[in-house]
C-alpha cells in the first residue's frame, strides 16, 4: 500500500485500512485501544501525527507492529489483517 512511507497521509491510510478490514467504526476502533474517538479521529484523518503513546495502544489492542503503523512493513501483521492489504 504505502511501503516504507512514513508520511502522515500514509500512516493515516494504514490506520483506516486496518479499521475497515476489522469492520469497526472509528469509535469502536478507538475505544478498543483505550482512545476516545476525538483523540483517534485526527490521526486517521491526517490532521495530526500519530503519537507513540497512541501507536502503542493500537499495537496492544490489535497486534499491529510499530513498523507497520509507521513504515508499512507487513511482515509480522496478524493474518486476518495482512491478507487484506
N, C-alpha and C positions, 0 to 999 in steps of 0.2 A: 504494500500500500504506500507507505512513505518510508522506504528503507533508509536507515541511517539519518533521518531528518529529525532534528530536534527543535524545529521551529514551533512557535506557539500554535500555529494552524495545524501542523502535523500531529502534535500531542492531542489537541482538541479532537481531530478527526479519529484518532485511535480510540479515545475515550468514548466517543459517540458510537463507533462501530461495535465496541465491546458491549455497550449498554443495549444496543439494538439486537445483537446476537443473543443476549440473555433475555430479550423481550421484557425489559424493565423500563418504567418511566424514569425520568430524571430524578424525581423524588424518591422512588423506590431504590434506585441505584445509589443515590447519595446516602440515604438513611441506613442502608445495609452496611455501608462503610463508616458510619458514625459521623457523617457530614449532613448539614442541612441542604435543602435544595438551593437556598440562597447562597450558601458557600460554594457549592459544586457548580452551579449554572455558569458562572463566568469562566470556569476552566473549559467546559465543553463548548462554550460559545466563543472561545479565543479572545476573551476580554481581559483575562488575567493569566499570568504564567502559573502553572501548577506548582504549588509549594511541595517541598519534600515531605512535610507532615501529612498533607492530603494524599500524596502519592503512596506513602507508607500505609495509610489506612486503606486505600484501594488495593494495594498489594495483599494486605492481610485478609480483606473481605473476599477478593476474587482470584487470589493466587496469580496476580499479574506481576511479572518481573519488572523491576525498575528499568532494565534495559529495553523492555518492550514499550513501556509507557513513554520514556523519554527519547528512545532512539529507534523504535520499531523492530527490534530483534525478536523474532517469533520462536526461537529455538526451545524455550522452556515454558511456553504457554500451556494451559490446560487444553486437552484435545478438543473439548466442546467449543472452545473459542477459536483455537488455531485453525480448525478445519473450515471456518467461515471467512478467513482473512485471505 
